Amino acid sequence: MKIALASPPFPKNMNEGLQTLEKMAIEAADMNAEIICFPESYLPGYPGMGYPKADQTSANLERALNEVCRIAAENSIAIIVPMDWYINKQLVNLAYVVSEKGEILGYQTKNQLDPSEDTIWVPGTHRFIFEIKDVKFGITICHEGFRYPESVRWAAQNGARIVFHPHFSGSNTNGVKLTEWGNKSNPYYEKAMMMRALENTIYFASVNYSSLYPESASSLIDPSGNCVLHEVYGRSGIIVGEIDPNQATGLLAKRFKNALYS
């Protein structure tokens, strides 16, 4: 299976976000990718990055999701689109999965919030497995994938061959410009990506924005913990890689003795 990881800039508004999403989805489909994943809270945009508050209304979010369904169907590509969303009138951080036919297959909420996010979103409570073209996968969002490895292990134990990890790390205003993927002086994020794949024997696909000072690159890690491709720091675009589901055995995840920690 070919997968695409999108590293867009922060959208200034919902329309710009949808235009960039469509452009990147078309590019990914032209490269024969079967699924494309976008970064955390991509629609209407990451909190504090300037999108109009009106874009966050329930009606506008629903219209945006319908547009994503249209884009997926017209280009025959599945899309993982992280969004703000209202559940029981409460705002959550989630990622919708839309099939290549434009059908909504479900969503994964962010269940482990960073302490700084407690005033932004309400945490979710359930985890799900999804399937595209006979390949099962899970989703873990930002902080929970970096600091709560259980979220990835659960997916691997339940048959996921790959876990997608939409996130945001970095800044558009200040920071250090990274030059080498996985350098010992880099923030820990890329090392965590390697561990999520290695400790579960699955693929791990982590997706970040193209900010001016990113603290991690969008990356695809194989079941041995090796980075097989990554985005150039700060570049806006997509990267496309091929995964072999047969290599993602989930061996180490399945050997974990859950009963010892019940």
C-alpha positions as CSV (number, residue, x, y, z in Angstrom):
1,M,0.0,0.0,0.0
2,K,1.2,3.5,-0.8
3,I,0.5,6.1,1.8
4,A,0.9,9.9,1.7
5,L,1.8,12.2,4.6
6,A,0.8,15.8,4.1
7,S,2.7,18.7,5.7
8,P,0.6,21.8,4.9
9,P,1.0,25.3,6.3
10,F,-1.4,26.5,8.9
11,P,-4.7,27.4,7.1
12,K,-5.7,31.0,7.6
13,N,-9.3,30.0,7.3
14,M,-11.5,27.0,6.5
15,N,-11.6,27.7,2.7
16,E,-7.9,27.9,2.4
17,G,-7.5,24.7,4.4
18,L,-9.9,22.8,2.1
19,Q,-8.2,24.2,-1.0
20,T,-4.8,23.0,0.3
21,L,-6.3,19.6,1.3
22,E,-7.8,19.1,-2.2
23,K,-4.5,20.1,-3.9
24,M,-2.5,17.7,-1.8
25,A,-5.0,14.9,-2.2
26,I,-4.9,15.2,-6.0
27,E,-1.1,15.2,-5.9
28,A,-1.1,12.1,-3.7
29,A,-3.7,10.3,-5.9
30,D,-1.5,11.1,-9.0
31,M,1.3,9.3,-7.2
32,N,-1.0,6.3,-6.6
33,A,-1.3,6.8,-2.9
34,E,-4.3,5.0,-1.5
35,I,-4.6,7.1,1.7
36,I,-3.4,10.5,2.8
37,C,-3.2,11.8,6.4
38,F,-3.2,15.5,7.5
39,P,-1.8,17.0,10.8
40,E,-3.7,17.5,14.0
41,S,-6.7,19.8,14.1
42,Y,-6.2,20.7,10.4
43,L,-9.8,21.9,10.0
44,P,-10.6,24.6,10.9
45,G,-7.0,25.0,11.9
46,Y,-4.8,24.5,14.9
47,P,-5.9,26.6,18.0
48,G,-4.3,30.0,18.2
49,M,-3.1,30.1,14.6
50,G,-5.5,32.8,13.5
51,Y,-8.5,31.1,11.8
52,P,-11.8,33.0,12.2
53,K,-13.8,31.7,15.2
54,A,-16.9,31.4,12.9
55,D,-15.1,28.6,11.1
56,Q,-15.4,26.5,14.3
57,T,-19.2,26.4,14.3
58,S,-20.9,23.0,14.1
59,A,-22.5,23.9,10.7
60,N,-19.2,25.0,9.1
61,L,-17.4,21.9,10.4
62,E,-20.1,19.7,8.9
63,R,-19.9,21.5,5.6
64,A,-16.1,21.1,5.6
65,L,-16.4,17.3,6.2
66,N,-18.8,17.0,3.3
67,E,-16.3,18.7,1.1
68,V,-13.6,16.3,2.2
69,C,-15.9,13.4,1.3
70,R,-16.4,14.9,-2.2
71,I,-12.6,15.3,-2.6
72,A,-12.0,11.7,-1.6
73,A,-14.6,10.3,-3.9
74,E,-13.6,12.5,-6.9
75,N,-9.9,11.4,-6.6
76,S,-10.5,7.8,-5.3
77,I,-8.2,8.3,-2.3
78,A,-9.0,7.7,1.4
79,I,-8.4,10.8,3.6
80,I,-7.6,11.0,7.3
81,V,-8.7,14.6,8.2
82,P,-8.1,15.8,11.8
83,M,-10.8,18.3,12.9
84,D,-12.4,20.1,15.8
85,W,-15.8,18.6,16.3
86,Y,-18.8,18.8,18.6
87,I,-20.0,15.8,20.4
88,N,-22.9,16.4,22.8
89,K,-22.2,20.1,22.3
90,Q,-18.7,19.7,23.6
91,L,-15.6,20.4,21.5
92,V,-13.3,17.5,20.9
93,N,-10.1,16.9,18.9
94,L,-10.6,14.0,16.5
95,A,-9.6,12.6,13.1
96,Y,-12.2,11.5,10.6
97,V,-11.5,8.6,8.3
98,V,-13.1,9.0,4.8
99,S,-12.9,6.1,2.3
100,E,-11.8,6.4,-1.3
101,K,-15.6,6.4,-2.2
102,G,-16.3,9.4,0.0
103,E,-17.9,7.3,2.8
104,I,-17.3,8.3,6.5
105,L,-15.8,5.2,8.1
106,G,-15.7,6.7,11.6
107,Y,-13.4,8.8,13.7
108,Q,-10.8,8.6,16.5
109,T,-10.9,11.1,19.3
110,K,-7.9,12.4,21.2
111,N,-8.3,10.7,24.5
112,Q,-5.1,11.9,26.3
113,L,-5.0,15.6,26.3
114,D,-1.9,17.7,27.1
115,P,-2.5,19.6,30.4
116,S,-2.4,22.8,28.4
117,E,-5.3,21.6,26.3
118,D,-7.8,21.0,29.2
119,T,-9.4,24.3,28.5
120,I,-9.6,23.8,24.7
121,W,-11.1,20.3,24.2
122,V,-12.9,17.6,26.0
123,P,-11.1,14.2,25.9
124,G,-12.6,11.3,24.1
125,T,-13.2,7.9,25.7
126,H,-12.9,5.2,23.0
127,R,-10.3,3.7,20.6
128,F,-11.1,2.2,17.1
129,I,-9.5,0.2,14.4
130,F,-10.1,1.2,10.7
131,E,-9.6,-0.7,7.5
132,I,-8.8,0.5,4.0
133,K,-8.0,-1.9,1.1
134,D,-7.7,-4.8,3.6
135,V,-5.1,-3.0,5.7
136,K,-6.1,-2.3,9.3
137,F,-4.8,0.8,11.0
138,G,-5.2,2.9,14.1
139,I,-4.9,6.6,14.9
140,T,-3.3,8.3,17.9
141,I,-3.2,12.1,18.1
142,C,-0.2,14.2,19.0
143,H,0.5,14.1,22.8
144,E,-1.1,10.7,23.3
145,G,1.1,9.1,20.7
146,F,4.3,10.7,22.0
147,R,3.7,10.2,25.8
148,Y,1.1,7.4,26.0
149,P,2.5,4.4,24.1
150,E,-0.4,2.4,25.3
151,S,-2.6,4.0,22.6
152,V,-0.4,2.6,19.9
153,R,0.1,-0.8,21.6
154,W,-3.7,-1.2,21.8
155,A,-4.0,-0.7,18.1
156,A,-1.2,-3.1,17.3
157,Q,-2.7,-5.8,19.6
158,N,-6.0,-5.4,17.7
159,G,-4.6,-6.0,14.3
160,A,-3.3,-2.6,13.1
161,R,-0.4,-2.8,10.6
162,I,0.2,0.9,10.8
163,V,-0.8,3.7,13.2
164,F,-1.2,7.2,11.8
165,H,-0.1,10.0,14.2
166,P,-1.4,13.5,13.3
167,H,0.4,16.0,15.5
168,F,1.8,19.5,15.8
169,S,5.2,20.3,17.3
170,G,7.1,23.5,16.8
171,S,6.3,27.2,16.2
172,N,5.8,29.8,13.6
173,T,7.4,32.5,15.6
174,N,10.6,31.2,17.3
175,G,12.7,28.2,17.8
176,V,15.7,26.3,16.5
177,K,15.9,25.2,12.8
178,L,16.6,21.5,12.8
179,T,18.9,20.1,10.1
180,E,19.3,16.4,10.7
181,W,16.4,13.9,11.3
182,G,16.8,12.1,14.7
183,N,19.8,14.1,15.8
184,K,20.6,13.6,19.5
185,S,20.2,17.3,20.1
186,N,16.7,17.4,18.5
187,P,13.6,17.3,20.7
188,Y,12.6,13.8,21.6
189,Y,9.6,13.5,19.2
190,E,11.4,11.7,16.4
191,K,12.9,9.2,18.8
192,A,9.4,8.5,20.2
193,M,8.2,7.8,16.6
194,M,10.9,5.2,16.3
195,M,9.9,3.6,19.5
196,R,6.2,3.4,18.7
197,A,7.1,1.3,15.6
198,L,9.9,-0.8,17.1
199,E,8.1,-1.7,20.4
200,N,5.1,-2.9,18.5
201,T,6.6,-4.3,15.3
202,I,4.3,-2.1,13.1
203,Y,4.6,0.9,10.8
204,F,4.2,4.4,12.4
205,A,3.3,7.4,10.2
206,S,3.7,10.7,12.0
207,V,2.4,13.9,10.3
208,N,3.3,17.5,11.2
209,Y,2.7,21.0,9.9
210,S,5.2,22.9,7.8
211,S,5.8,25.6,10.4
212,L,8.9,27.9,10.3
213,Y,10.4,26.1,13.3
214,P,9.2,22.5,13.3
215,E,10.4,20.3,16.2
216,S,9.8,17.1,14.2
217,A,9.3,16.1,10.6
218,S,6.5,14.2,9.0
219,S,8.0,10.7,9.0
220,L,7.3,7.0,8.1
221,I,8.9,4.5,10.4
222,D,9.1,0.8,9.6
223,P,8.5,-2.1,12.0
224,S,12.2,-2.3,12.8
225,G,12.2,1.3,14.0
226,N,14.0,2.7,10.9
227,C,12.9,6.0,9.3
228,V,12.2,5.1,5.7
229,L,11.3,8.6,4.6
230,H,10.7,12.0,6.1
231,E,9.8,15.5,5.0
232,V,12.3,18.3,4.7
233,Y,12.0,20.6,7.8
234,G,9.7,23.5,7.1
235,R,8.7,22.4,3.5
236,S,5.1,22.4,2.6
237,G,4.1,19.4,0.5
238,I,3.5,15.6,0.6
239,I,5.7,12.6,0.9
240,V,4.6,9.2,-0.4
241,G,5.9,5.9,0.8
242,E,5.1,2.2,0.4
243,I,4.4,-0.1,3.3
244,D,4.4,-3.9,3.3
245,P,1.6,-5.0,5.7
246,N,3.2,-8.5,5.9
247,Q,6.2,-7.0,7.7
248,A,4.0,-5.4,10.3
249,T,3.5,-8.6,12.3
250,G,2.7,-6.8,15.6
251,L,4.9,-9.5,17.2
252,L,6.1,-7.5,20.2
253,A,2.7,-6.0,20.9
254,K,1.1,-9.4,20.9
255,R,3.7,-10.7,23.3
256,F,2.8,-8.1,25.9
257,K,1.3,-9.7,28.9
258,N,-1.7,-7.5,29.6
259,A,-2.9,-9.7,32.5
260,L,0.2,-8.7,34.5
261,Y,-1.0,-5.1,34.6
262,S,-4.7,-5.5,35.1
